Amino acid sequence: MKSLHIGQISAAALLLGALQMAPAMAETVLNVVPPAPLRVLDPILSTAQIVRTHGFMVFDTLLGLDAQFQPQPQMADYTVSDDRMVYTLTLRDGLLWHDGTPVTAEDCVASLKRWGENDGAGRVMMQHVQSIKANSDKVLVITLDKPFGHVLDLLAKPSPVPAFMMPKRLAETPAGQQIPEMIGSGPFKFVASEFRAGDQAVYAKNTAYVPRAEPASWTAGGKVVKVDKVVLKSMPDMQTTLNALQAGDVDMVESVTIDLLPMLASNSDVKVGNLLTLGSQITGQFNHRLPPFDNAKVRKAAVLALDQELFLQTAVGNPDYYQSCPSVYGCTVPLASQVGAEYLAGTPAERMEKAKAALKESGYDGTPVLMMQPTDMAMLNTQPIVAAERLREAGFKVDVVPMDWGAVQARKDSWAPADKGGWNMFFTAWGVPGIWNPLVNPLIDGTGKDKTWAGWRVSPRVEELRAQYLVTLEPEQQKKIAQEIQQIAWDEGFYYNGGEYRTVSAWSSDLQGLNQGPLSLFWNISK
C-alpha cells in the first residue's frame, strides 16, 4: 500500500474541509409567466397553447419542423419509398424515457396510434394507413394503403396536437382518459411534486437527454438545455407581472398586453420583441347545429356585420402588432391569399347595410344569440361585447353571458340548446401553426362529426376539396385547392375571421439565446 507524506495528508484534509464549507452551486432557474395557466397536462387531449408548450418540454417528436416549414429528423431519421407508400423511421442512439428505460419502436407505434385517435389531421392520415409496425427495437414502418402526401408534415407539425412520443404503457391509456404520468424523452423532466394546477409548473433539466448535432430551428435541431430549471408561474394581472419583471423576480413574460408596453420602454434591463414568429387569428365560432346559425344565410349576415379592424383595434390597439387579411390559414404563410376579400371591402357602414339586407333575406325569426364571454382572458373578453353591438345593429337579438375561460372550454363541446347549457357563438384565438393548411386547420373541417372542433360545420364540397389536397404534391395545385376552400368558408360563414395579431414578449436583458418559433421554446436559453 502506498503511504502518504504528512504534508500531503494535511493538504488533503484542508481541501476536504474547504469543499465541505463551500456553499453548493446555486441552481439556474428560468422564471416565466405564461399567457395562460396550465391545468391540463396530457398534450394529446388538449389544443391549448400552454399545453403544447408543456408538451414540448417533456416529450419529443419523431420529426421536427424548421423555420422554412420543412420536416426534419428529430427522434428519428427517415426514408421514403419511391412510390411514397412506405415510410421507414429509425430511432437515433441514446434515446431514454425519463424513467431511465430505452425508447423503443413499439413505444412509438403505440404513441402514433394514440395521437391518430385524438388529432383531427391524424385521424385523416390513419384512414390512409394500412399498418404501423415495429420491425425492431429501433425501426418502425408506416405503410399506406392509398396515397397520402402529408405523412412527414403531420409527424413534424407543432400544432394543434403534435405527435408526441411516450412509453407504450402510457400510450395505451384508454381513450378519453389522461395519461397518469408525465414521462417523456424530451429535454426537460416534469417535477410533479411542485405542480399546482392553474398556478405553477416546474421542469428540471433532463441530464440524460442527447441533443441532435444540427443547429436548433423551431422544433427541429439541437435542443440544448442551459438552465437547471424552468418555472412557469401564473400571476393575477399584467401590472403585477410587469412589476415583477422589472424587479428581477421574473425573467420572461410570454405575452404582454400591448397597452402596457410603454411602462417598459425606459427600462434598459428589459427587452421586448416577437419571439413567436407567427401570429394568432381571432376567431368567432358559430354553432352550426342550433338556430339561428344553423342557417347559412344567417351566418353570412353575421359575417357581413362584424368588423375585423374594429376587433383588432379593440383587442390590440397598436397597428404595429396586428394585420387584417381574409386568409383562413394566416396572413403570412405560403397558402395565404386575398380570396374572400370582398367580405372586408368597403366602410363598416356599407357592410352593415349589406348585413341588414342579408339578415332580412335569410328569414331570421328573432332567435336570441347566446354569446359566451370569457372574463379572465384579456385578449378575448372584449370581443363578445364588440360583436354583440355589431350584431344587434344588424338586427340580431344577442345575450352576452360572462363566464371564466374554463367554463367556455367546457361548454363549447355541448350540443344542448343554448338555454340549457349550450351556446350560439364564442370567440377564441388560434395560433397560425394550427391553421396554416387545409389538412391541419380544424376551423374548415366540413364533416360535421361530433369530434370536430366546436361548431360542427358541414360541407361536402369542402371535404371533397380536402380529399384532393391530401394526395396533391404540386404546390400550385395545393394553392388552388386552398383558395377554393377559403372562398366557401367565407360564403357559408364557417366562422368569423377576426384578423391576426402578433404576440409581444418581454424578457430580462440577462437572457441570451432566446428562440423564435411557432410557440415558446425554452432550450438553448442561458441566464
C-alpha positions in Angstrom: 0.0 0.0 0.0 1.4 3.4 -1.0 1.9 5.7 2.0 1.2 9.4 2.1 3.6 12.0 3.3 2.4 14.0 6.3 2.3 17.2 4.2 0.1 15.5 1.6 -2.3 14.4 4.3 -2.5 17.9 5.7 -3.2 19.4 2.2 -5.8 16.8 1.5 -7.5 17.5 4.8 -7.6 21.2 4.2 -9.0 20.7 0.7 -11.7 18.4 2.0 -12.6 20.9 4.7 -12.8 23.8 2.2 -15.1 21.8 0.0 -17.4 20.9 2.9 -17.6 24.6 3.9 -18.2 25.9 0.4 -21.9 26.6 -0.5 -23.5 24.4 -3.1 -23.6 25.9 -6.5 -26.9 27.7 -6.9 -29.4 26.4 -9.5 -30.0 28.4 -12.6 -33.8 28.9 -12.7 -35.6 30.5 -15.6 -38.8 32.1 -14.2 -41.5 32.6 -16.9 -45.0 34.0 -16.8 -47.1 32.1 -19.4 -50.0 33.6 -21.3 -52.5 31.2 -19.6 -52.4 29.0 -16.6 -51.6 25.3 -17.1 -54.3 23.0 -15.9 -54.4 20.1 -18.4 -51.2 18.1 -18.6 -51.9 15.5 -21.3 -50.7 17.1 -24.5 -52.7 14.7 -26.7 -56.0 15.7 -25.2 -55.8 19.5 -25.5 -55.2 22.0 -28.2 -54.4 24.9 -25.8 -51.1 26.7 -26.5 -49.9 26.4 -22.9 -50.4 22.6 -23.1 -48.3 22.4 -26.3 -45.6 24.4 -24.6 -45.7 21.9 -21.7 -45.7 19.0 -24.2 -42.5 20.1 -26.0 -40.7 20.5 -22.7 -41.4 16.9 -21.5 -42.0 15.0 -24.7 -40.3 14.8 -28.1 -41.5 14.1 -31.7 -40.1 11.8 -34.4 -39.7 14.7 -36.7 -39.4 18.5 -36.0 -40.5 21.5 -38.1 -37.8 24.0 -39.1 -38.2 27.8 -39.8 -38.7 27.0 -43.5 -41.8 24.9 -42.7 -39.8 21.8 -43.6 -40.0 18.5 -41.6 -36.6 17.4 -40.3 -35.3 14.4 -38.3 -35.7 14.7 -34.6 -36.0 11.5 -32.6 -35.7 9.5 -35.8 -34.2 9.6 -39.3 -36.4 8.5 -42.1 -36.5 7.1 -45.7 -39.5 7.2 -48.1 -40.1 4.6 -50.8 -40.2 5.7 -54.4 -43.9 5.4 -54.6 -44.3 7.3 -51.3 -46.3 4.5 -49.8 -43.8 3.2 -47.2 -42.1 5.4 -44.5 -39.3 3.9 -42.5 -38.2 5.7 -39.4 -35.0 4.7 -37.5 -34.7 6.0 -33.9 -31.4 7.7 -33.2 -29.0 6.4 -30.5 -29.2 7.5 -26.9 -32.9 8.0 -26.5 -34.2 7.3 -23.0 -37.5 7.9 -21.3 -37.3 9.9 -18.1 -37.7 6.8 -16.0 -34.4 5.5 -17.5 -35.8 2.9 -19.8 -34.8 3.0 -23.5 -37.2 4.4 -26.2 -38.3 1.6 -28.5 -40.1 1.5 -31.8 -43.0 -0.3 -30.1 -43.4 2.7 -27.8 -43.6 5.0 -30.9 -46.1 2.7 -32.7 -48.4 2.9 -29.7 -47.9 6.7 -29.4 -48.7 7.3 -33.1 -51.9 5.3 -32.7 -53.0 7.3 -29.7 -52.2 10.6 -31.5 -54.1 9.4 -34.6 -57.2 8.8 -32.5 -57.1 12.3 -31.0 -55.8 14.7 -33.6 -58.1 15.7 -36.4 -55.4 15.6 -39.1 -54.0 12.4 -37.5 -57.4 10.7 -37.9 -57.4 11.6 -41.6 -53.9 10.2 -42.0 -54.9 7.0 -40.3 -57.7 6.5 -42.9 -54.9 6.1 -45.4 -52.6 3.9 -43.3 -52.5 0.1 -43.8 -50.2 -0.6 -40.9 -47.7 0.9 -38.4 -45.3 -1.8 -37.2 -42.1 -2.1 -35.3 -39.6 -4.1 -37.3 -37.0 -4.0 -34.5 -36.3 -2.0 -31.3 -35.2 0.9 -33.3 -37.1 0.8 -36.6 -40.8 1.5 -37.2 -42.5 1.4 -40.6 -45.7 3.2 -41.7 -47.3 1.6 -44.7 -50.1 3.3 -46.6 -52.9 1.6 -48.4 -53.8 4.6 -50.5 -51.8 7.7 -51.5 -51.4 10.5 -48.8 -48.9 13.2 -49.4 -48.5 14.7 -45.9 -47.2 12.0 -43.6 -43.9 13.8 -42.9 -45.7 17.1 -42.4 -48.1 15.7 -39.8 -45.4 13.9 -37.9 -43.5 17.2 -37.6 -46.4 19.7 -37.1 -46.2 21.7 -33.9 -49.9 22.3 -33.5 -52.7 21.9 -32.6 -51.9 18.4 -31.4 -48.3 17.4 -32.1 -47.4 13.7 -32.5 -45.7 13.4 -29.1 -43.9 10.1 -28.2 -44.4 8.4 -24.9 -43.9 5.0 -23.3 -46.2 2.3 -24.6 -47.7 1.8 -21.2 -48.9 5.4 -21.2 -49.8 5.5 -24.9 -52.2 2.6 -24.2 -54.2 4.6 -21.7 -57.9 4.1 -22.6 -59.4 6.6 -25.0 -60.5 9.9 -23.4 -58.5 9.3 -20.2 -55.5 11.4 -19.3 -52.1 9.7 -19.0 -51.3 9.1 -15.3 -47.6 10.2 -15.5 -45.7 12.9 -17.4 -42.9 10.5 -18.6 -41.4 11.6 -22.0 -38.0 11.7 -23.6 -37.8 15.4 -24.0 -35.1 17.9 -22.8 -36.9 18.6 -19.5 -38.4 16.5 -16.8 -41.7 17.4 -15.3 -41.5 17.9 -11.5 -44.8 16.5 -10.4 -44.3 17.3 -6.7 -44.1 21.1 -7.5 -47.1 21.3 -9.8 -50.1 23.3 -8.7 -52.8 23.3 -11.4 -53.6 26.8 -12.6 -50.7 28.3 -10.7 -47.2 26.7 -11.2 -45.4 24.1 -13.3 -41.7 23.2 -12.8 -39.4 21.5 -15.2 -35.9 20.2 -14.4 -33.1 19.8 -17.0 -33.0 16.2 -18.3 -29.3 15.5 -17.9 -29.7 12.2 -19.9 -31.0 14.0 -23.0 -28.8 13.8 -26.0 -29.4 16.8 -28.4 -29.1 16.5 -32.1 -26.0 17.9 -33.7 -27.8 20.3 -36.1 -28.5 23.9 -35.0 -31.9 24.5 -33.4 -34.6 25.7 -35.8 -38.2 25.9 -34.4 -38.9 22.4 -33.1 -36.1 20.8 -35.1 -32.3 20.6 -34.4 -30.3 20.5 -31.2 -32.3 21.2 -28.0 -29.5 22.1 -25.6 -30.8 22.9 -22.1 -28.6 25.6 -20.4 -30.6 26.2 -17.2 -31.3 23.8 -14.3 -35.0 24.6 -14.1 -37.8 26.4 -15.8 -40.7 27.6 -13.7 -44.0 28.6 -15.3 -45.7 30.8 -12.8 -49.1 32.4 -13.3 -49.7 35.9 -11.9 -53.0 37.6 -11.1 -52.7 40.5 -13.5 -50.4 42.1 -16.1 -49.5 45.1 -14.0 -48.2 42.8 -11.2 -46.4 40.7 -13.8 -44.5 43.5 -15.4 -43.6 44.9 -11.9 -42.1 41.5 -11.1 -40.2 41.5 -14.4 -38.7 44.9 -13.8 -37.8 43.9 -10.2 -35.9 40.9 -11.5 -38.3 38.3 -9.9 -39.4 37.2 -13.3 -37.1 36.5 -16.3 -39.7 36.4 -19.1 -43.3 37.3 -19.8 -44.5 35.3 -22.8 -47.4 37.7 -23.7 -47.5 41.4 -22.8 -50.7 43.4 -23.1 -50.0 45.9 -25.8 -51.3 48.9 -23.9 -48.8 48.3 -21.1 -45.7 48.2 -23.3 -44.9 51.9 -22.7 -44.2 51.2 -19.0 -41.2 49.0 -20.2 -39.8 51.4 -22.7 -37.4 53.3 -20.4 -36.1 50.2 -18.7 -32.8 49.1 -20.3 -32.8 45.9 -18.3 -35.9 44.7 -20.2 -36.2 43.8 -23.9 -39.4 43.3 -25.9 -40.0 41.6 -29.2 -41.8 39.0 -31.2 -40.4 35.6 -30.2 -43.5 33.9 -31.7 -42.7 34.3 -35.4 -46.3 33.5 -36.5 -49.4 35.4 -35.3 -52.7 34.3 -33.9 -56.1 34.6 -35.6 -59.1 36.0 -33.7 -61.9 33.6 -34.5 -65.7 33.9 -33.8 -67.2 30.5 -33.9 -70.8 29.9 -34.9 -72.7 26.8 -33.6 -74.0 25.3 -36.9 -76.2 22.8 -35.0 -78.5 25.3 -33.3 -80.7 28.1 -34.6 -80.1 30.8 -35.7 -76.7 29.8 -37.0 -77.9 26.5 -38.5 -78.9 28.7 -41.4 -76.0 29.6 -43.7 -77.8 32.8 -44.8 -78.0 34.0 -41.2 -74.3 33.2 -40.7 -73.4 35.2 -43.8 -75.4 38.2 -42.5 -73.4 38.0 -39.2 -70.1 37.8 -41.1 -71.0 41.0 -43.0 -72.0 42.8 -39.8 -68.8 42.0 -37.9 -65.6 44.1 -38.5 -62.0 42.9 -38.5 -60.4 46.3 -38.0 -62.7 47.1 -35.0 -61.9 43.7 -33.4 -58.1 44.3 -33.9 -58.2 47.9 -32.6 -60.2 46.8 -29.5 -58.1 43.7 -28.7 -54.6 45.0 -29.7 -54.8 48.8 -30.3 -51.4 49.3 -31.9 -51.4 48.5 -35.6 -47.7 47.6 -35.4 -48.9 44.4 -33.9 -51.9 43.3 -36.0 -52.8 42.7 -39.6 -56.1 42.5 -41.4 -56.5 39.8 -44.1 -59.1 37.4 -45.4 -56.8 34.3 -45.3 -58.2 31.4 -43.2 -54.7 30.0 -43.0 -52.9 33.1 -41.6 -51.7 36.3 -43.2 -48.1 35.4 -43.9 -48.0 31.6 -44.6 -47.4 30.1 -48.1 -51.1 29.4 -48.7 -52.2 33.0 -47.8 -54.3 34.7 -50.4 -56.8 37.6 -50.9 -59.7 35.2 -51.7 -62.8 36.4 -49.8 -61.6 40.0 -49.5 -64.9 41.2 -50.7 -66.3 40.5 -47.2 -63.8 43.0 -45.8 -64.2 45.7 -48.5 -66.0 49.0 -48.1 -66.6 51.0 -44.9 -68.1 49.5 -41.8 -71.4 51.4 -42.5 -71.5 50.0 -46.1 -71.0 46.4 -44.8 -73.6 47.0 -42.1 -76.2 47.9 -44.8 -75.4 44.7 -46.6 -75.7 42.7 -43.4 -79.1 44.2 -42.6 -80.3 43.2 -46.1 -78.8 39.7 -45.9 -80.4 39.1 -42.5 -83.8 40.2 -43.7 -83.5 37.9 -46.7 -82.4 35.0 -44.5 -85.7 34.7 -42.7 -84.2 35.2 -39.3 -87.0 34.9 -36.7 -85.5 36.7 -33.8 -84.0 33.7 -32.1 -81.5 35.1 -29.5 -77.8 34.5 -29.9 -76.2 33.3 -26.7 -72.6 34.8 -26.8 -70.1 33.3 -24.3 -67.7 35.9 -22.8 -64.5 34.8 -21.1 -64.0 37.4 -18.4 -60.5 36.2 -17.4 -58.8 36.4 -20.8 -57.7 39.9 -21.6 -57.3 39.3 -25.4 -60.8 37.8 -25.7 -63.1 39.4 -23.1 -63.8 42.4 -25.3 -64.6 40.6 -28.5 -68.0 39.3 -27.5 -69.1 42.9 -26.4 -67.9 44.4 -29.7 -69.5 41.6 -31.7 -72.8 41.8 -29.8 -73.1 45.5 -30.6 -72.5 45.0 -34.3 -74.9 42.1 -34.5 -77.6 44.0 -32.6 -77.2 46.9 -35.1 -77.8 44.4 -37.9 -81.0 43.2 -36.3 -79.9 40.2 -34.2 -81.0 39.6 -30.6 -77.9 38.9 -28.5 -77.4 37.8 -24.9 -73.8 38.1 -23.7 -73.1 35.6 -20.9 -70.0 36.2 -18.8 -68.0 33.2 -17.5 -64.4 32.2 -17.0 -62.3 30.6 -19.8 -62.5 27.2 -18.2 -66.3 27.3 -18.4 -66.2 28.4 -22.0 -63.9 25.5 -22.8 -66.2 23.0 -21.0 -69.4 24.5 -22.6 -68.1 24.8 -26.2 -68.4 21.0 -26.7 -72.1 20.9 -25.6 -74.8 20.2 -28.2 -77.6 21.2 -25.8 -79.9 24.1 -26.6 -78.5 27.5 -25.7 -80.8 27.9 -22.7 -79.9 24.5 -21.3 -76.1 24.8 -21.2 -75.4 25.2 -24.9 -74.2 28.2 -26.9 -74.5 30.0 -30.2 -71.2 31.9 -30.6 -67.9 32.5 -28.8 -64.5 33.9 -29.6 -61.1 32.4 -29.2 -57.7 32.8 -30.9 -55.9 30.2 -33.0 -52.2 30.3 -33.4 -51.3 30.2 -37.1 -49.3 26.9 -36.7 -52.6 25.2 -36.0 -54.5 26.5 -39.1 -51.9 27.0 -41.8 -53.2 24.5 -44.3 -56.5 22.7 -45.2 -55.3 19.5 -43.5 -54.5 20.7 -40.1 -57.0 23.6 -39.9 -59.9 22.5 -37.7 -61.9 25.6 -38.4 -62.6 24.4 -42.0 -63.4 20.8 -41.2 -66.6 20.3 -43.1 -67.5 16.8 -41.8 -69.9 18.0 -39.1 -68.8 15.0 -37.0 -69.1 15.1 -33.2 -65.4 15.1 -32.5 -64.6 18.0 -34.8 -63.7 21.4 -33.4 -66.7 23.2 -31.8 -69.2 24.5 -34.3 -69.7 21.3 -36.4 -69.6 22.7 -39.9 -71.0 20.6 -42.7 -69.8 21.0 -46.4 -69.5 18.0 -48.7 -67.7 20.2 -51.2 -65.0 21.3 -48.7 -64.5 17.7 -47.8 -64.1 16.8 -51.4 -61.5 19.5 -51.9 -59.7 18.5 -48.7 -59.5 14.9 -50.0 -57.9 16.3 -53.2 -55.4 18.3 -51.1 -54.4 15.1 -49.2 -53.0 13.5 -52.3 -51.7 16.6 -54.2 -48.0 17.2 -54.1 -47.8 20.0 -56.6 -47.6 23.4 -54.6 -49.5 25.4 -57.2 -52.4 22.9 -57.2 -52.4 22.9 -53.4 -52.8 26.7 -53.5 -55.8 26.5 -55.9 -57.5 23.9 -53.7 -56.8 26.0 -50.6 -58.2 29.1 -52.2 -61.5 27.4 -53.2 -61.9 26.1 -49.7 -61.3 29.7 -48.3 -64.0 31.1 -50.6 -66.5 28.6 -49.4 -65.6 29.2 -45.7 -66.4 32.9 -46.2 -69.5 32.3 -48.4 -71.0 29.8 -46.0 -69.9 31.5 -42.8 -67.9 28.6 -41.4 -66.7 31.1 -38.7 -65.7 34.7 -38.4 -62.1 35.5 -39.2 -61.4 38.5 -36.9 -57.8 39.2 -38.2 -54.4 38.4 -37.0 -52.3 39.7 -34.1 -48.7 39.1 -33.1 -47.8 38.3 -29.5 -45.2 40.6 -27.9 -42.9 39.0 -25.3 -40.7 40.8 -22.7 -37.6 39.4 -21.1 -34.6 40.3 -18.9 -31.5 41.6 -20.8 -29.6 38.9 -18.8 -31.1 36.2 -21.0 -29.2 35.0 -24.1 -30.0 32.5 -26.9 -33.8 33.1 -26.9 -35.6 31.1 -29.6 -38.0 32.3 -32.2 -40.6 29.8 -33.3 -44.2 28.8 -33.6 -44.5 28.5 -29.8 -42.4 29.2 -26.7 -39.3 27.1 -26.7 -37.0 27.1 -23.6 -33.9 25.2 -24.8 -30.7 27.0 -25.7 -31.5 29.9 -23.4 -28.8 30.9 -20.9 -29.1 33.2 -18.0 
